Amino acid sequence: MVNVWLATALTVTLPAGEILPLAPADAAMVNVLIAKLAAIVWLAMTLLKVYVDTAPTDTPSTRTSAT
């Protein structure tokens, strides 16, 4: 990979420091849409959680045998 480098004398920066934006900022709308999508996916996945019934198991003993 080769990086192109121009000397600062050859770089055009007119007018000094003024840059027009390319488009209006839409970051707030994007974040809201992502948050809404995350909430919808969370709700769908929570509603889809299904617990499979298993056979009865022995209750664990808290006693130790006296041998």
Biopython code that builds the backbone (N, CA, C, O; Angstrom):
import numpy as np
from Bio.PDB.StructureBuilder import StructureBuilder

atoms = [
    (1, "MET", "N", (0.847, -1.163, 0.000)),
    (1, "MET", "CA", (0.000, 0.000, 0.000)),
    (1, "MET", "C", (0.894, 1.228, 0.000)),
    (1, "MET", "O", (1.883, 1.299, 0.730)),
    (2, "VAL", "N", (0.532, 2.184, -0.825)),
    (2, "VAL", "CA", (1.307, 3.412, -0.922)),
    (2, "VAL", "C", (0.401, 4.573, -0.561)),
    (2, "VAL", "O", (-0.679, 4.727, -1.131)),
    (3, "ASN", "N", (0.836, 5.383, 0.378)),
    (3, "ASN", "CA", (0.086, 6.580, 0.750)),
    (3, "ASN", "C", (0.567, 7.750, -0.084)),
    (3, "ASN", "O", (1.768, 8.000, -0.194)),
    (4, "VAL", "N", (-0.386, 8.469, -0.672)),
    (4, "VAL", "CA", (-0.029, 9.640, -1.471)),
    (4, "VAL", "C", (0.146, 10.810, -0.521)),
    (4, "VAL", "O", (-0.712, 11.062, 0.325)),
    (5, "TRP", "N", (1.248, 11.522, -0.657)),
    (5, "TRP", "CA", (1.535, 12.650, 0.216)),
    (5, "TRP", "C", (1.888, 13.845, -0.640)),
    (5, "TRP", "O", (2.761, 13.770, -1.504)),
    (6, "LEU", "N", (1.208, 14.940, -0.396)),
    (6, "LEU", "CA", (1.526, 16.175, -1.098)),
    (6, "LEU", "C", (2.078, 17.170, -0.095)),
    (6, "LEU", "O", (1.654, 17.215, 1.060)),
    (7, "ALA", "N", (3.025, 17.959, -0.552)),
    (7, "ALA", "CA", (3.577, 18.995, 0.317)),
    (7, "ALA", "C", (2.474, 19.992, 0.648)),
    (7, "ALA", "O", (1.547, 20.173, -0.141)),
    (8, "THR", "N", (2.565, 20.641, 1.803)),
    (8, "THR", "CA", (1.520, 21.572, 2.218)),
    (8, "THR", "C", (1.385, 22.747, 1.263)),
    (8, "THR", "O", (0.311, 23.342, 1.180)),
    (9, "ALA", "N", (2.431, 23.097, 0.546)),
    (9, "ALA", "CA", (2.362, 24.202, -0.409)),
    (9, "ALA", "C", (1.474, 23.833, -1.596)),
    (9, "ALA", "O", (0.925, 24.722, -2.247)),
    (10, "LEU", "N", (1.323, 22.554, -1.886)),
    (10, "LEU", "CA", (0.519, 22.122, -3.024)),
    (10, "LEU", "C", (-0.926, 21.807, -2.643)),
    (10, "LEU", "O", (-1.748, 21.531, -3.516)),
    (11, "THR", "N", (-1.236, 21.845, -1.376)),
    (11, "THR", "CA", (-2.583, 21.528, -0.921)),
    (11, "THR", "C", (-3.432, 22.791, -0.916)),
    (11, "THR", "O", (-3.041, 23.802, -0.333)),
    (12, "VAL", "N", (-4.585, 22.735, -1.560)),
    (12, "VAL", "CA", (-5.460, 23.902, -1.647)),
    (12, "VAL", "C", (-6.456, 23.863, -0.487)),
    (12, "VAL", "O", (-7.175, 22.880, -0.310)),
    (13, "THR", "N", (-6.492, 24.944, 0.301)),
    (13, "THR", "CA", (-7.422, 25.029, 1.429)),
    (13, "THR", "C", (-8.140, 26.374, 1.407)),
    (13, "THR", "O", (-8.243, 27.036, 2.440)),
    (14, "LEU", "N", (-8.628, 26.779, 0.258)),
    (14, "LEU", "CA", (-9.321, 28.060, 0.151)),
    (14, "LEU", "C", (-10.818, 27.850, 0.236)),
    (14, "LEU", "O", (-11.305, 26.848, -0.286)),
    (15, "PRO", "N", (-11.552, 28.705, 0.842)),
    (15, "PRO", "CA", (-11.114, 29.775, 1.727)),
    (15, "PRO", "C", (-10.586, 29.192, 3.032)),
    (15, "PRO", "O", (-10.917, 28.062, 3.391)),
    (16, "ALA", "N", (-9.793, 29.937, 3.718)),
    (16, "ALA", "CA", (-9.058, 29.432, 4.873)),
    (16, "ALA", "C", (-9.987, 28.883, 5.951)),
    (16, "ALA", "O", (-10.629, 29.648, 6.670)),
    (17, "GLY", "N", (-10.059, 27.566, 6.062)),
    (17, "GLY", "CA", (-10.784, 26.918, 7.132)),
    (17, "GLY", "C", (-12.282, 26.806, 6.950)),
    (17, "GLY", "O", (-12.932, 26.184, 7.790)),
    (18, "GLU", "N", (-12.869, 27.362, 5.915)),
    (18, "GLU", "CA", (-14.314, 27.302, 5.731)),
    (18, "GLU", "C", (-14.678, 26.103, 4.870)),
    (18, "GLU", "O", (-14.206, 25.969, 3.741)),
    (19, "ILE", "N", (-15.512, 25.244, 5.406)),
    (19, "ILE", "CA", (-15.942, 24.055, 4.674)),
    (19, "ILE", "C", (-17.463, 24.000, 4.744)),
    (19, "ILE", "O", (-18.042, 24.079, 5.828)),
    (20, "LEU", "N", (-18.098, 23.866, 3.610)),
    (20, "LEU", "CA", (-19.547, 23.734, 3.584)),
    (20, "LEU", "C", (-19.920, 22.286, 3.864)),
    (20, "LEU", "O", (-19.268, 21.374, 3.355)),
    (21, "PRO", "N", (-20.951, 22.058, 4.659)),
    (21, "PRO", "CA", (-21.362, 20.675, 4.920)),
    (21, "PRO", "C", (-21.934, 20.034, 3.659)),
    (21, "PRO", "O", (-22.547, 20.709, 2.833)),
    (22, "LEU", "N", (-21.731, 18.735, 3.520)),
    (22, "LEU", "CA", (-22.234, 18.026, 2.353)),
    (22, "LEU", "C", (-23.737, 17.830, 2.430)),
    (22, "LEU", "O", (-24.422, 17.893, 1.409)),
    (23, "ALA", "N", (-24.259, 17.594, 3.629)),
    (23, "ALA", "CA", (-25.691, 17.361, 3.807)),
    (23, "ALA", "C", (-26.060, 17.675, 5.254)),
    (23, "ALA", "O", (-25.183, 17.736, 6.116)),
    (24, "PRO", "N", (-27.336, 17.874, 5.528)),
    (24, "PRO", "CA", (-27.748, 18.090, 6.917)),
    (24, "PRO", "C", (-27.416, 16.872, 7.779)),
    (24, "PRO", "O", (-27.371, 15.744, 7.287)),
    (25, "ALA", "N", (-27.188, 17.108, 9.048)),
    (25, "ALA", "CA", (-26.848, 16.012, 9.954)),
    (25, "ALA", "C", (-28.089, 15.185, 10.255)),
    (25, "ALA", "O", (-29.120, 15.724, 10.659)),
    (26, "ASP", "N", (-27.988, 13.880, 10.058)),
    (26, "ASP", "CA", (-29.098, 12.967, 10.314)),
    (26, "ASP", "C", (-28.769, 11.980, 11.422)),
    (26, "ASP", "O", (-29.455, 10.967, 11.556)),
    (27, "ALA", "N", (-27.753, 12.242, 12.212)),
    (27, "ALA", "CA", (-27.311, 11.281, 13.219)),
    (27, "ALA", "C", (-28.380, 11.033, 14.272)),
    (27, "ALA", "O", (-28.538, 9.898, 14.724)),
    (28, "ALA", "N", (-29.110, 12.052, 14.671)),
    (28, "ALA", "CA", (-30.136, 11.867, 15.701)),
    (28, "ALA", "C", (-31.240, 10.942, 15.209)),
    (28, "ALA", "O", (-31.732, 10.104, 15.965)),
    (29, "MET", "N", (-31.634, 11.089, 13.944)),
    (29, "MET", "CA", (-32.682, 10.228, 13.400)),
    (29, "MET", "C", (-32.197, 8.790, 13.303)),
    (29, "MET", "O", (-32.963, 7.862, 13.563)),
    (30, "VAL", "N", (-30.952, 8.593, 12.938)),
    (30, "VAL", "CA", (-30.406, 7.245, 12.825)),
    (30, "VAL", "C", (-30.372, 6.579, 14.192)),
    (30, "VAL", "O", (-30.737, 5.411, 14.318)),
    (31, "ASN", "N", (-29.938, 7.307, 15.220)),
    (31, "ASN", "CA", (-29.875, 6.730, 16.561)),
    (31, "ASN", "C", (-31.262, 6.353, 17.069)),
    (31, "ASN", "O", (-31.415, 5.320, 17.720)),
    (32, "VAL", "N", (-32.258, 7.157, 16.788)),
    (32, "VAL", "CA", (-33.618, 6.849, 17.227)),
    (32, "VAL", "C", (-34.119, 5.599, 16.527)),
    (32, "VAL", "O", (-34.734, 4.738, 17.156)),
    (33, "LEU", "N", (-33.860, 5.490, 15.222)),
    (33, "LEU", "CA", (-34.304, 4.314, 14.484)),
    (33, "LEU", "C", (-33.625, 3.053, 15.001)),
    (33, "LEU", "O", (-34.267, 2.008, 15.109)),
    (34, "ILE", "N", (-32.347, 3.132, 15.318)),
    (34, "ILE", "CA", (-31.626, 1.968, 15.831)),
    (34, "ILE", "C", (-32.180, 1.581, 17.200)),
    (34, "ILE", "O", (-32.337, 0.395, 17.490)),
    (35, "ALA", "N", (-32.476, 2.562, 18.039)),
    (35, "ALA", "CA", (-33.026, 2.267, 19.368)),
    (35, "ALA", "C", (-34.395, 1.616, 19.252)),
    (35, "ALA", "O", (-34.698, 0.675, 19.986)),
    (36, "LYS", "N", (-35.228, 2.108, 18.333)),
    (36, "LYS", "CA", (-36.550, 1.506, 18.148)),
    (36, "LYS", "C", (-36.418, 0.078, 17.645)),
    (36, "LYS", "O", (-37.132, -0.813, 18.107)),
    (37, "LEU", "N", (-35.509, -0.148, 16.697)),
    (37, "LEU", "CA", (-35.304, -1.489, 16.162)),
    (37, "LEU", "C", (-34.813, -2.428, 17.256)),
    (37, "LEU", "O", (-35.261, -3.571, 17.339)),
    (38, "ALA", "N", (-33.897, -1.956, 18.094)),
    (38, "ALA", "CA", (-33.383, -2.793, 19.182)),
    (38, "ALA", "C", (-34.497, -3.153, 20.156)),
    (38, "ALA", "O", (-34.551, -4.284, 20.639)),
    (39, "ALA", "N", (-35.385, -2.212, 20.452)),
    (39, "ALA", "CA", (-36.490, -2.494, 21.368)),
    (39, "ALA", "C", (-37.448, -3.512, 20.768)),
    (39, "ALA", "O", (-37.949, -4.387, 21.474)),
    (40, "ILE", "N", (-37.705, -3.403, 19.468)),
    (40, "ILE", "CA", (-38.607, -4.349, 18.805)),
    (40, "ILE", "C", (-37.997, -5.742, 18.793)),
    (40, "ILE", "O", (-38.687, -6.721, 19.075)),
    (41, "VAL", "N", (-36.725, -5.843, 18.473)),
    (41, "VAL", "CA", (-36.057, -7.149, 18.447)),
    (41, "VAL", "C", (-36.022, -7.740, 19.846)),
    (41, "VAL", "O", (-36.248, -8.939, 20.008)),
    (42, "TRP", "N", (-35.743, -6.922, 20.869)),
    (42, "TRP", "CA", (-35.711, -7.416, 22.253)),
    (42, "TRP", "C", (-37.071, -7.967, 22.642)),
    (42, "TRP", "O", (-37.158, -9.040, 23.240)),
    (43, "LEU", "N", (-38.143, -7.240, 22.306)),
    (43, "LEU", "CA", (-39.484, -7.687, 22.660)),
    (43, "LEU", "C", (-39.818, -8.993, 21.954)),
    (43, "LEU", "O", (-40.371, -9.907, 22.566)),
    (44, "ALA", "N", (-39.488, -9.087, 20.678)),
    (44, "ALA", "CA", (-39.784, -10.311, 19.928)),
    (44, "ALA", "C", (-39.014, -11.499, 20.497)),
    (44, "ALA", "O", (-39.574, -12.586, 20.636)),
    (45, "MET", "N", (-37.748, -11.307, 20.825)),
    (45, "MET", "CA", (-36.947, -12.410, 21.352)),
    (45, "MET", "C", (-37.413, -12.795, 22.754)),
    (45, "MET", "O", (-37.370, -13.971, 23.114)),
    (46, "THR", "N", (-37.858, -11.819, 23.554)),
    (46, "THR", "CA", (-38.349, -12.124, 24.895)),
    (46, "THR", "C", (-39.638, -12.928, 24.823)),
    (46, "THR", "O", (-39.832, -13.866, 25.597)),
    (47, "LEU", "N", (-40.522, -12.564, 23.895)),
    (47, "LEU", "CA", (-41.777, -13.286, 23.751)),
    (47, "LEU", "C", (-41.565, -14.689, 23.193)),
    (47, "LEU", "O", (-42.387, -15.576, 23.425)),
    (48, "LEU", "N", (-40.477, -14.901, 22.462)),
    (48, "LEU", "CA", (-40.223, -16.202, 21.855)),
    (48, "LEU", "C", (-39.509, -17.176, 22.781)),
    (48, "LEU", "O", (-39.344, -18.345, 22.432)),
    (49, "LYS", "N", (-39.083, -16.719, 23.952)),
    (49, "LYS", "CA", (-38.381, -17.625, 24.866)),
    (49, "LYS", "C", (-39.340, -18.713, 25.324)),
    (49, "LYS", "O", (-40.385, -18.426, 25.910)),
    (50, "VAL", "N", (-38.988, -19.929, 25.061)),
    (50, "VAL", "CA", (-39.830, -21.060, 25.441)),
    (50, "VAL", "C", (-38.977, -21.986, 26.286)),
    (50, "VAL", "O", (-37.866, -22.352, 25.902)),
    (51, "TYR", "N", (-39.503, -22.356, 27.430)),
    (51, "TYR", "CA", (-38.793, -23.278, 28.289)),
    (51, "TYR", "C", (-39.372, -24.671, 28.094)),
    (51, "TYR", "O", (-40.578, -24.875, 28.230)),
    (52, "VAL", "N", (-38.517, -25.617, 27.779)),
    (52, "VAL", "CA", (-38.946, -26.984, 27.539)),
    (52, "VAL", "C", (-39.090, -27.688, 28.881)),
    (52, "VAL", "O", (-38.182, -27.658, 29.712)),
    (53, "ASP", "N", (-40.242, -28.320, 29.082)),
    (53, "ASP", "CA", (-40.445, -29.072, 30.319)),
    (53, "ASP", "C", (-39.526, -30.275, 30.338)),
    (53, "ASP", "O", (-39.343, -30.945, 29.322)),
    (54, "THR", "N", (-38.955, -30.543, 31.487)),
    (54, "THR", "CA", (-38.083, -31.707, 31.637)),
    (54, "THR", "C", (-38.716, -32.659, 32.640)),
    (54, "THR", "O", (-39.635, -32.294, 33.372)),
    (55, "ALA", "N", (-38.223, -33.846, 32.658)),
    (55, "ALA", "CA", (-38.735, -34.844, 33.601)),
    (55, "ALA", "C", (-38.396, -34.414, 35.018)),
    (55, "ALA", "O", (-37.437, -33.673, 35.229)),
    (56, "PRO", "N", (-39.174, -34.872, 35.991)),
    (56, "PRO", "CA", (-38.869, -34.514, 37.381)),
    (56, "PRO", "C", (-37.483, -35.031, 37.781)),
    (56, "PRO", "O", (-37.067, -36.115, 37.374)),
    (57, "THR", "N", (-36.814, -34.266, 38.550)),
    (57, "THR", "CA", (-35.482, -34.663, 39.022)),
    (57, "THR", "C", (-35.505, -34.750, 40.536)),
    (57, "THR", "O", (-36.374, -34.175, 41.191)),
    (58, "ASP", "N", (-34.559, -35.460, 41.076)),
    (58, "ASP", "CA", (-34.467, -35.584, 42.531)),
    (58, "ASP", "C", (-34.041, -34.249, 43.126)),
    (58, "ASP", "O", (-33.224, -33.526, 42.554)),
    (59, "THR", "N", (-34.601, -33.942, 44.266)),
    (59, "THR", "CA", (-34.220, -32.724, 44.966)),
    (59, "THR", "C", (-32.829, -32.926, 45.544)),
    (59, "THR", "O", (-32.579, -33.943, 46.191)),
    (60, "PRO", "N", (-31.932, -31.999, 45.332)),
    (60, "PRO", "CA", (-30.583, -32.163, 45.873)),
    (60, "PRO", "C", (-30.608, -32.222, 47.397)),
    (60, "PRO", "O", (-31.340, -31.477, 48.048)),
    (61, "SER", "N", (-29.812, -33.105, 47.944)),
    (61, "SER", "CA", (-29.760, -33.271, 49.389)),
    (61, "SER", "C", (-28.727, -32.325, 49.976)),
    (61, "SER", "O", (-27.661, -32.108, 49.399)),
    (62, "THR", "N", (-29.056, -31.772, 51.121)),
    (62, "THR", "CA", (-28.098, -30.906, 51.804)),
    (62, "THR", "C", (-27.411, -31.637, 52.949)),
    (62, "THR", "O", (-26.591, -31.054, 53.659)),
    (63, "ARG", "N", (-27.742, -32.905, 53.129)),
    (63, "ARG", "CA", (-27.137, -33.700, 54.205)),
    (63, "ARG", "C", (-25.972, -34.512, 53.661)),
    (63, "ARG", "O", (-25.910, -34.840, 52.476)),
    (64, "THR", "N", (-25.067, -34.820, 54.551)),
    (64, "THR", "CA", (-23.992, -35.740, 54.197)),
    (64, "THR", "C", (-24.249, -37.051, 54.926)),
    (64, "THR", "O", (-24.807, -37.066, 56.023)),
    (65, "SER", "N", (-23.844, -38.125, 54.319)),
    (65, "SER", "CA", (-24.074, -39.430, 54.955)),
    (65, "SER", "C", (-23.086, -39.629, 56.102)),
    (65, "SER", "O", (-21.930, -39.214, 56.018)),
    (66, "ALA", "N", (-23.550, -40.263, 57.162)),
    (66, "ALA", "CA", (-22.696, -40.525, 58.325)),
    (66, "ALA", "C", (-22.123, -41.931, 58.181)),
    (66, "ALA", "O", (-22.697, -42.889, 58.699)),
    (67, "THR", "N", (-21.013, -42.061, 57.494)),
    (67, "THR", "CA", (-20.396, -43.386, 57.322)),
    (67, "THR", "C", (-19.139, -43.509, 58.107)),
    (67, "THR", "O", (-18.492, -44.556, 58.077)),
]
sb = StructureBuilder()
sb.init_structure("model")
sb.init_model(0)
sb.init_chain("A")
sb.init_seg("    ")
for serial, (resi, resn, name, xyz) in enumerate(atoms, 1):
    if name == "N":
        sb.init_residue(resn, " ", resi, " ")
    sb.init_atom(name, np.array(xyz, "f"), 0.0, 1.0, " ", f" {name:<3s}", serial, name[0])
structure = sb.get_structure()
